């Protein structure tokens, strides 16, 4: 869902210019890449009975790694590409909002 939203936003921001559209795509990478890694770790977790606490610790560590990777990508994007801030941060907020609305949409 995040990828689809990023492409839709990039298409919309393309009407304002290439810089804005590229900023949207960079924000998509910053948000989606760490999420994909985190989702793979969660999906690969097979927790036997009695080891739930260890699985929770690993999940917490994966969440922290996701945050660190997101921050690192954010710094790298602003250091190397200098995106347009409004398009970039508006996209980041919209892509993060997908986490809130996905459960509501999944019920339908």
N, CA, C and O atoms as CSV, one atom per row, in Angstrom:
chain,resi,resn,atom,element,x,y,z
A,1,UNK,N,N,0.821,-1.188,0.000
A,1,UNK,CA,C,0.000,0.000,0.000
A,1,UNK,C,C,0.869,1.256,0.000
A,1,UNK,O,O,0.561,2.245,-0.665
A,2,UNK,N,N,1.973,1.191,0.771
A,2,UNK,CA,C,2.861,2.358,0.813
A,2,UNK,C,C,3.472,2.629,-0.549
A,2,UNK,O,O,3.588,3.786,-0.953
A,3,UNK,N,N,3.860,1.595,-1.253
A,3,UNK,CA,C,4.445,1.772,-2.580
A,3,UNK,C,C,3.468,2.378,-3.564
A,3,UNK,O,O,3.829,3.264,-4.340
A,4,UNK,N,N,2.241,1.910,-3.538
A,4,UNK,CA,C,1.211,2.455,-4.419
A,4,UNK,C,C,0.971,3.924,-4.102
A,4,UNK,O,O,0.871,4.753,-5.006
A,5,UNK,N,N,0.881,4.242,-2.816
A,5,UNK,CA,C,0.672,5.632,-2.417
A,5,UNK,C,C,1.852,6.508,-2.843
A,5,UNK,O,O,1.653,7.637,-3.291
A,6,UNK,N,N,3.066,6.000,-2.709
A,6,UNK,CA,C,4.245,6.776,-3.119
A,6,UNK,C,C,4.220,7.068,-4.621
A,6,UNK,O,O,4.537,8.181,-5.041
A,7,UNK,N,N,3.849,6.089,-5.420
A,7,UNK,CA,C,3.775,6.294,-6.867
A,7,UNK,C,C,2.670,7.288,-7.213
A,7,UNK,O,O,2.859,8.147,-8.074
A,8,UNK,N,N,1.519,7.179,-6.550
A,8,UNK,CA,C,0.435,8.134,-6.793
A,8,UNK,C,C,0.842,9.552,-6.417
A,8,UNK,O,O,0.570,10.498,-7.157
A,9,UNK,N,N,1.491,9.698,-5.273
A,9,UNK,CA,C,1.941,11.029,-4.853
A,9,UNK,C,C,3.009,11.571,-5.798
A,9,UNK,O,O,3.012,12.764,-6.104
A,10,UNK,N,N,3.913,10.716,-6.262
A,10,UNK,CA,C,4.942,11.161,-7.207
A,10,UNK,C,C,4.309,11.656,-8.498
A,10,UNK,O,O,4.749,12.650,-9.075
A,11,UNK,N,N,3.278,10.957,-8.943
A,11,UNK,CA,C,2.579,11.377,-10.152
A,11,UNK,C,C,1.910,12.740,-9.942
A,11,UNK,O,O,1.954,13.603,-10.819
A,12,UNK,N,N,1.298,12.918,-8.782
A,12,UNK,CA,C,0.652,14.194,-8.489
A,12,UNK,C,C,1.681,15.318,-8.374
A,12,UNK,O,O,1.480,16.402,-8.922
A,13,UNK,N,N,2.776,15.066,-7.669
A,13,UNK,CA,C,3.791,16.099,-7.489
A,13,UNK,C,C,4.569,16.375,-8.782
A,13,UNK,O,O,5.212,17.418,-8.905
A,14,UNK,N,N,4.514,15.458,-9.733
A,14,UNK,CA,C,5.168,15.678,-11.018
A,14,UNK,C,C,4.553,16.878,-11.740
A,14,UNK,O,O,5.215,17.532,-12.545
A,15,UNK,N,N,3.298,17.155,-11.447
A,15,UNK,CA,C,2.654,18.338,-12.029
A,15,UNK,C,C,3.319,19.626,-11.547
A,15,UNK,O,O,3.293,20.641,-12.244
A,16,UNK,N,N,3.914,19.584,-10.358
A,16,UNK,CA,C,4.617,20.752,-9.820
A,16,UNK,C,C,6.067,20.829,-10.270
A,16,UNK,O,O,6.675,21.899,-10.239
A,17,UNK,N,N,6.620,19.697,-10.688
A,17,UNK,CA,C,7.994,19.699,-11.167
A,17,UNK,C,C,8.716,18.405,-10.848
A,17,UNK,O,O,8.279,17.613,-10.013
A,18,UNK,N,N,9.833,18.209,-11.533
A,18,UNK,CA,C,10.641,17.003,-11.337
A,18,UNK,C,C,11.232,16.913,-9.940
A,18,UNK,O,O,11.287,15.832,-9.355
A,19,UNK,N,N,11.673,18.039,-9.406
A,19,UNK,CA,C,12.297,18.041,-8.084
A,19,UNK,C,C,11.331,17.528,-7.026
A,19,UNK,O,O,11.708,16.740,-6.159
A,20,UNK,N,N,10.084,17.981,-7.103
A,20,UNK,CA,C,9.088,17.527,-6.142
A,20,UNK,C,C,8.800,16.038,-6.300
A,20,UNK,O,O,8.686,15.318,-5.308
A,21,UNK,N,N,8.682,15.576,-7.533
A,21,UNK,CA,C,8.415,14.156,-7.775
A,21,UNK,C,C,9.576,13.294,-7.291
A,21,UNK,O,O,9.359,12.236,-6.700
A,22,UNK,N,N,10.798,13.738,-7.537
A,22,UNK,CA,C,11.960,12.986,-7.058
A,22,UNK,C,C,12.001,12.975,-5.533
A,22,UNK,O,O,12.387,11.972,-4.931
A,23,UNK,N,N,11.612,14.067,-4.912
A,23,UNK,CA,C,11.568,14.140,-3.449
A,23,UNK,C,C,10.573,13.137,-2.883
A,23,UNK,O,O,10.825,12.505,-1.857
A,24,UNK,N,N,9.442,12.999,-3.562
A,24,UNK,CA,C,8.438,12.021,-3.132
A,24,UNK,C,C,8.994,10.601,-3.237
A,24,UNK,O,O,8.818,9.798,-2.321
A,25,UNK,N,N,9.653,10.293,-4.331
A,25,UNK,CA,C,10.217,8.954,-4.503
A,25,UNK,C,C,11.310,8.668,-3.476
A,25,UNK,O,O,11.408,7.551,-2.969
A,26,UNK,N,N,12.131,9.671,-3.169
A,26,UNK,CA,C,13.158,9.485,-2.144
A,26,UNK,C,C,12.533,9.240,-0.774
A,26,UNK,O,O,13.020,8.410,-0.006
A,27,UNK,N,N,11.460,9.958,-0.468
A,27,UNK,CA,C,10.754,9.728,0.796
A,27,UNK,C,C,10.184,8.315,0.830
A,27,UNK,O,O,10.174,7.667,1.876
A,28,UNK,N,N,9.711,7.844,-0.317
A,28,UNK,CA,C,9.215,6.473,-0.390
A,28,UNK,C,C,10.291,5.460,-0.057
A,28,UNK,O,O,10.038,4.494,0.662
A,29,UNK,N,N,11.483,5.674,-0.572
A,29,UNK,CA,C,12.595,4.770,-0.270
A,29,UNK,C,C,12.938,4.818,1.217
A,29,UNK,O,O,13.161,3.781,1.842
A,30,UNK,N,N,12.980,6.032,1.783
A,30,UNK,CA,C,13.339,6.195,3.196
A,30,UNK,C,C,12.343,5.480,4.109
A,30,UNK,O,O,12.735,4.932,5.139
A,31,UNK,N,N,11.079,5.481,3.748
A,31,UNK,CA,C,10.057,4.865,4.597
A,31,UNK,C,C,9.885,3.380,4.285
A,31,UNK,O,O,9.774,2.568,5.203
A,32,UNK,N,N,9.863,3.018,3.017
A,32,UNK,CA,C,9.506,1.657,2.631
A,32,UNK,C,C,10.649,0.659,2.831
A,32,UNK,O,O,10.403,-0.464,3.269
A,33,UNK,N,N,11.876,1.036,2.524
A,33,UNK,CA,C,13.000,0.088,2.631
A,33,UNK,C,C,13.156,-0.478,4.048
A,33,UNK,O,O,13.251,-1.696,4.196
A,34,UNK,N,N,13.186,0.358,5.092
A,34,UNK,CA,C,13.269,-0.217,6.435
A,34,UNK,C,C,12.035,-1.041,6.813
A,34,UNK,O,O,12.148,-2.019,7.552
A,35,UNK,N,N,10.877,-0.657,6.319
A,35,UNK,CA,C,9.653,-1.403,6.616
A,35,UNK,C,C,9.689,-2.797,6.003
A,35,UNK,O,O,9.228,-3.762,6.613
A,36,UNK,N,N,10.233,-2.898,4.809
A,36,UNK,CA,C,10.347,-4.204,4.145
A,36,UNK,C,C,11.285,-5.110,4.949
A,36,UNK,O,O,10.982,-6.281,5.176
A,37,UNK,N,N,12.413,-4.563,5.371
A,37,UNK,CA,C,13.332,-5.357,6.189
A,37,UNK,C,C,12.706,-5.820,7.485
A,37,UNK,O,O,12.887,-6.967,7.894
A,38,UNK,N,N,11.973,-4.937,8.130
A,38,UNK,CA,C,11.306,-5.280,9.382
A,38,UNK,C,C,10.238,-6.343,9.147
A,38,UNK,O,O,10.125,-7.290,9.925
A,39,UNK,N,N,9.462,-6.195,8.092
A,39,UNK,CA,C,8.406,-7.162,7.789
A,39,UNK,C,C,8.983,-8.545,7.501
A,39,UNK,O,O,8.407,-9.560,7.890
A,40,UNK,N,N,10.115,-8.577,6.822
A,40,UNK,CA,C,10.753,-9.876,6.545
A,40,UNK,C,C,11.204,-10.559,7.821
A,40,UNK,O,O,11.075,-11.774,7.968
A,41,UNK,N,N,11.739,-9.760,8.752
A,41,UNK,CA,C,12.171,-10.336,10.040
A,41,UNK,C,C,10.978,-10.876,10.830
A,41,UNK,O,O,11.058,-11.945,11.435
A,42,UNK,N,N,9.886,-10.139,10.818
A,42,UNK,CA,C,8.691,-10.572,11.542
A,42,UNK,C,C,8.106,-11.825,10.895
A,42,UNK,O,O,7.727,-12.767,11.591
A,43,UNK,N,N,8.032,-11.836,9.583
A,43,UNK,CA,C,7.456,-12.984,8.882
A,43,UNK,C,C,8.315,-14.239,9.043
A,43,UNK,O,O,7.790,-15.353,9.050
A,44,UNK,N,N,9.621,-14.065,9.170
A,44,UNK,CA,C,10.517,-15.216,9.302
A,44,UNK,C,C,10.535,-15.785,10.712
A,44,UNK,O,O,11.036,-16.888,10.931
A,45,UNK,N,N,9.994,-15.044,11.664
A,45,UNK,CA,C,10.018,-15.490,13.062
A,45,UNK,C,C,9.053,-16.654,13.251
A,45,UNK,O,O,7.852,-16.532,13.010
A,46,UNK,N,N,9.597,-17.774,13.683
A,46,UNK,CA,C,8.790,-18.947,14.030
A,46,UNK,C,C,9.053,-19.209,15.499
A,46,UNK,O,O,10.108,-19.726,15.867
A,47,UNK,N,N,8.104,-18.857,16.327
A,47,UNK,CA,C,8.317,-18.878,17.769
A,47,UNK,C,C,7.753,-20.156,18.369
A,47,UNK,O,O,6.539,-20.363,18.377
A,48,UNK,N,N,8.640,-21.014,18.872
A,48,UNK,CA,C,8.154,-22.204,19.574
A,48,UNK,C,C,7.591,-21.820,20.940
A,48,UNK,O,O,7.946,-20.785,21.504
A,49,UNK,N,N,6.726,-22.652,21.448
A,49,UNK,CA,C,6.122,-22.397,22.758
A,49,UNK,C,C,7.208,-22.305,23.830
A,49,UNK,O,O,8.136,-23.114,23.868
A,50,UNK,N,N,7.074,-21.321,24.685
A,50,UNK,CA,C,8.029,-21.131,25.772
A,50,UNK,C,C,9.138,-20.155,25.447
A,50,UNK,O,O,9.902,-19.782,26.338
A,51,UNK,N,N,9.252,-19.728,24.191
A,51,UNK,CA,C,10.309,-18.802,23.791
A,51,UNK,C,C,9.756,-17.458,23.335
A,51,UNK,O,O,10.385,-16.752,22.547
A,52,UNK,N,N,8.584,-17.116,23.834
A,52,UNK,CA,C,7.936,-15.873,23.432
A,52,UNK,C,C,8.729,-14.644,23.860
A,52,UNK,O,O,8.773,-13.649,23.136
A,53,UNK,N,N,9.358,-14.710,25.040
A,53,UNK,CA,C,10.128,-13.570,25.541
A,53,UNK,C,C,11.332,-13.294,24.646
A,53,UNK,O,O,11.631,-12.139,24.347
A,54,UNK,N,N,12.019,-14.343,24.221
A,54,UNK,CA,C,13.142,-14.161,23.299
A,54,UNK,C,C,12.676,-13.579,21.967
A,54,UNK,O,O,13.352,-12.730,21.386
A,55,UNK,N,N,11.527,-14.033,21.489
A,55,UNK,CA,C,10.983,-13.509,20.233
A,55,UNK,C,C,10.618,-12.034,20.378
A,55,UNK,O,O,10.818,-11.241,19.458
A,56,UNK,N,N,10.080,-11.677,21.543
A,56,UNK,CA,C,9.737,-10.271,21.783
A,56,UNK,C,C,10.991,-9.407,21.800
A,56,UNK,O,O,10.983,-8.291,21.280
A,57,UNK,N,N,12.059,-9.909,22.390
A,57,UNK,CA,C,13.332,-9.165,22.402
A,57,UNK,C,C,13.868,-8.984,20.986
A,57,UNK,O,O,14.345,-7.905,20.632
A,58,UNK,N,N,13.792,-10.029,20.185
A,58,UNK,CA,C,14.257,-9.931,18.805
A,58,UNK,C,C,13.401,-8.948,18.011
A,58,UNK,O,O,13.916,-8.188,17.190
A,59,UNK,N,N,12.103,-8.968,18.259
A,59,UNK,CA,C,11.205,-8.044,17.585
A,59,UNK,C,C,11.515,-6.604,17.982
A,59,UNK,O,O,11.510,-5.712,17.133
A,60,UNK,N,N,11.781,-6.375,19.244
A,60,UNK,CA,C,12.151,-5.041,19.709
A,60,UNK,C,C,13.465,-4.598,19.066
A,60,UNK,O,O,13.593,-3.450,18.641
A,61,UNK,N,N,14.429,-5.496,18.996
A,61,UNK,CA,C,15.699,-5.179,18.342
A,61,UNK,C,C,15.511,-4.861,16.870
A,61,UNK,O,O,16.160,-3.960,16.337
A,62,UNK,N,N,14.625,-5.597,16.212
A,62,UNK,CA,C,14.340,-5.320,14.800
A,62,UNK,C,C,13.667,-3.966,14.627
A,62,UNK,O,O,13.933,-3.260,13.655
A,63,UNK,N,N,12.800,-3.602,15.562
A,63,UNK,CA,C,12.153,-2.295,15.515
A,63,UNK,C,C,13.154,-1.169,15.688
A,63,UNK,O,O,13.072,-0.144,15.010
A,64,UNK,N,N,14.096,-1.361,16.594
A,64,UNK,CA,C,15.147,-0.354,16.800
A,64,UNK,C,C,16.022,-0.251,15.554
A,64,UNK,O,O,16.378,0.849,15.131
A,65,UNK,N,N,16.365,-1.392,14.970
A,65,UNK,CA,C,17.163,-1.384,13.736
A,65,UNK,C,C,16.422,-0.660,12.619
A,65,UNK,O,O,17.040,0.049,11.825
A,66,UNK,N,N,15.098,-0.831,12.549
A,66,UNK,CA,C,14.293,-0.137,11.542
A,66,UNK,C,C,14.377,1.373,11.741
A,66,UNK,O,O,14.537,2.120,10.776
A,67,UNK,N,N,14.269,1.820,12.981
A,67,UNK,CA,C,14.364,3.254,13.267
A,67,UNK,C,C,15.738,3.816,12.905
A,67,UNK,O,O,15.838,4.897,12.324
A,68,UNK,N,N,16.785,3.086,13.247
A,68,UNK,CA,C,18.145,3.533,12.947
A,68,UNK,C,C,18.357,3.593,11.433
A,68,UNK,O,O,18.951,4.546,10.928
A,69,UNK,N,N,17.876,2.582,10.710
A,69,UNK,CA,C,18.011,2.577,9.252
A,69,UNK,C,C,17.219,3.724,8.626
A,69,UNK,O,O,17.692,4.371,7.692
A,70,UNK,N,N,16.022,3.973,9.139
A,70,UNK,CA,C,15.219,5.086,8.629
A,70,UNK,C,C,15.953,6.410,8.842
A,70,UNK,O,O,16.027,7.235,7.932
A,71,UNK,N,N,16.488,6.609,10.028
A,71,UNK,CA,C,17.226,7.839,10.315
A,71,UNK,C,C,18.460,7.956,9.428
A,71,UNK,O,O,18.747,9.034,8.907
A,72,UNK,N,N,19.193,6.857,9.250
A,72,UNK,CA,C,20.381,6.873,8.400
A,72,UNK,C,C,20.044,7.212,6.956
A,72,UNK,O,O,20.750,7.993,6.319
A,73,UNK,N,N,18.971,6.632,6.440
A,73,UNK,CA,C,18.546,6.948,5.077
A,73,UNK,C,C,18.101,8.397,4.959
A,73,UNK,O,O,18.370,9.052,3.952
A,74,UNK,N,N,17.423,8.899,5.980
A,74,UNK,CA,C,16.987,10.293,5.982
A,74,UNK,C,C,18.180,11.232,5.905
A,74,UNK,O,O,18.175,12.184,5.125
A,75,UNK,N,N,19.191,10.972,6.705
A,75,UNK,CA,C,20.407,11.796,6.691
A,75,UNK,C,C,21.106,11.684,5.337
A,75,UNK,O,O,21.534,12.696,4.782
A,76,UNK,N,N,21.226,10.479,4.805
A,76,UNK,CA,C,21.903,10.279,3.521
A,76,UNK,C,C,21.171,10.999,2.386
A,76,UNK,O,O,21.799,11.627,1.533
A,77,UNK,N,N,19.852,10.904,2.383
A,77,UNK,CA,C,19.076,11.561,1.322
A,77,UNK,C,C,19.267,13.067,1.374
A,77,UNK,O,O,19.456,13.703,0.336
A,78,UNK,N,N,19.219,13.649,2.573
A,78,UNK,CA,C,19.379,15.101,2.657
A,78,UNK,C,C,20.823,15.536,2.415
A,78,UNK,O,O,21.054,16.659,1.968
A,79,UNK,N,N,21.787,14.682,2.696
A,79,UNK,CA,C,23.183,15.028,2.456
A,79,UNK,C,C,23.536,14.961,0.968
A,79,UNK,O,O,24.279,15.805,0.467
A,80,UNK,N,N,23.001,13.952,0.261
A,80,UNK,CA,C,23.408,13.741,-1.123
A,80,UNK,C,C,22.446,14.309,-2.158
A,80,UNK,O,O,22.881,14.782,-3.208
A,81,UNK,N,N,21.156,14.269,-1.881
A,81,UNK,CA,C,20.185,14.633,-2.911
A,81,UNK,C,C,19.512,15.983,-2.695
A,81,UNK,O,O,19.036,16.590,-3.654
A,82,UNK,N,N,19.465,16.457,-1.477
A,82,UNK,CA,C,18.817,17.732,-1.133
A,82,UNK,C,C,17.407,17.829,-1.723
A,82,UNK,O,O,17.152,18.653,-2.601
A,83,UNK,N,N,16.486,16.974,-1.229
A,83,UNK,CA,C,15.123,16.988,-1.770
A,83,UNK,C,C,14.353,18.241,-1.362
A,83,UNK,O,O,14.752,18.962,-0.448
A,84,UNK,N,N,13.269,18.479,-2.042
A,84,UNK,CA,C,12.387,19.591,-1.715
A,84,UNK,C,C,11.645,19.200,-0.431
A,84,UNK,O,O,10.933,18.196,-0.417
A,85,UNK,N,N,11.803,19.984,0.651
A,85,UNK,CA,C,11.312,19.552,1.968
A,85,UNK,C,C,9.802,19.338,2.073
A,85,UNK,O,O,9.367,18.387,2.722
A,86,UNK,N,N,9.001,20.191,1.457
A,86,UNK,CA,C,7.547,20.051,1.608
A,86,UNK,C,C,7.062,18.734,1.001
A,86,UNK,O,O,6.318,17.989,1.640
A,87,UNK,N,N,7.478,18.454,-0.215
A,87,UNK,CA,C,7.069,17.206,-0.868
A,87,UNK,C,C,7.610,16.006,-0.110
A,87,UNK,O,O,6.907,15.011,0.067
A,88,UNK,N,N,8.853,16.093,0.336
A,88,UNK,CA,C,9.489,14.977,1.031
A,88,UNK,C,C,8.759,14.650,2.331
A,88,UNK,O,O,8.375,13.503,2.556
A,89,UNK,N,N,8.569,15.644,3.177
A,89,UNK,CA,C,7.972,15.380,4.490
A,89,UNK,C,C,6.471,15.130,4.402
A,89,UNK,O,O,5.930,14.378,5.214
A,90,UNK,N,N,5.787,15.740,3.440
A,90,UNK,CA,C,4.368,15.427,3.249
A,90,UNK,C,C,4.198,13.958,2.867
A,90,UNK,O,O,3.271,13.290,3.326
A,91,UNK,N,N,5.097,13.468,2.030
A,91,UNK,CA,C,5.051,12.063,1.637
A,91,UNK,C,C,5.391,11.159,2.808
A,91,UNK,O,O,4.745,10.130,3.004
A,92,UNK,N,N,6.389,11.528,3.581
A,92,UNK,CA,C,6.731,10.707,4.753
A,92,UNK,C,C,5.545,10.594,5.701
A,92,UNK,O,O,5.258,9.512,6.214
A,93,UNK,N,N,4.861,11.696,5.934
A,93,UNK,CA,C,3.696,11.676,6.825
A,93,UNK,C,C,2.590,10.807,6.237
A,93,UNK,O,O,1.975,10.015,6.952
A,94,UNK,N,N,2.336,10.950,4.944
A,94,UNK,CA,C,1.289,10.151,4.296
A,94,UNK,C,C,1.621,8.661,4.344
A,94,UNK,O,O,0.740,7.837,4.593
A,95,UNK,N,N,2.877,8.314,4.108
A,95,UNK,CA,C,3.260,6.902,4.123
A,95,UNK,C,C,3.211,6.327,5.531
A,95,UNK,O,O,2.883,5.152,5.699
A,96,UNK,N,N,3.523,7.110,6.527
A,96,UNK,CA,C,3.404,6.639,7.910
A,96,UNK,C,C,1.937,6.466,8.300
A,96,UNK,O,O,1.601,5.593,9.100
A,97,UNK,N,N,1.073,7.295,7.736
A,97,UNK,CA,C,-0.358,7.189,8.029
A,97,UNK,C,C,-0.943,5.879,7.504
A,97,UNK,O,O,-1.984,5.432,7.986
A,98,UNK,N,N,-0.292,5.267,6.532
A,98,UNK,CA,C,-0.756,3.980,6.020
A,98,UNK,C,C,-0.802,2.956,7.150
A,98,UNK,O,O,-1.689,2.102,7.165
A,99,UNK,N,N,0.132,3.024,8.096
A,99,UNK,CA,C,0.124,2.108,9.237
A,99,UNK,C,C,-1.160,2.251,10.044
A,99,UNK,O,O,-1.675,1.262,10.566
A,100,UNK,N,N,-1.676,3.457,10.150
A,100,UNK,CA,C,-2.898,3.680,10.931
A,100,UNK,C,C,-4.135,3.201,10.187
A,100,UNK,O,O,-5.045,2.633,10.791
A,101,UNK,N,N,-4.173,3.430,8.873
A,101,UNK,CA,C,-5.377,3.144,8.114
A,101,UNK,C,C,-5.413,1.732,7.530
A,101,UNK,O,O,-6.485,1.265,7.146
A,102,UNK,N,N,-4.307,1.058,7.453
A,102,UNK,CA,C,-4.277,-0.296,6.866
A,102,UNK,C,C,-5.202,-1.266,7.597
A,102,UNK,O,O,-5.921,-2.012,6.932
A,103,UNK,N,N,-5.221,-1.294,8.936
A,103,UNK,CA,C,-6.150,-2.211,9.598
A,103,UNK,C,C,-7.619,-1.921,9.288
A,103,UNK,O,O,-8.430,-2.841,9.182
A,104,UNK,N,N,-7.953,-0.646,9.145
A,104,UNK,CA,C,-9.334,-0.277,8.818
A,104,UNK,C,C,-9.682,-0.744,7.417
A,104,UNK,O,O,-10.763,-1.287,7.188
A,105,UNK,N,N,-8.765,-0.533,6.473
A,105,UNK,CA,C,-9.009,-0.950,5.095
A,105,UNK,C,C,-8.995,-2.462,4.932
A,105,UNK,O,O,-9.682,-2.994,4.060
A,106,UNK,N,N,-8.224,-3.159,5.755
A,106,UNK,CA,C,-8.133,-4.613,5.652
A,106,UNK,C,C,-9.413,-5.304,6.116
A,106,UNK,O,O,-9.671,-6.442,5.724
A,107,UNK,N,N,-10.204,-4.649,6.927
A,107,UNK,CA,C,-11.449,-5.233,7.425
A,107,UNK,C,C,-12.518,-5.319,6.349
A,107,UNK,O,O,-13.457,-6.105,6.476
A,108,UNK,N,N,-12.393,-4.537,5.309
A,108,UNK,CA,C,-13.434,-4.491,4.270
A,108,UNK,C,C,-13.326,-5.610,3.317
A,108,UNK,O,O,-14.127,-5.709,2.388
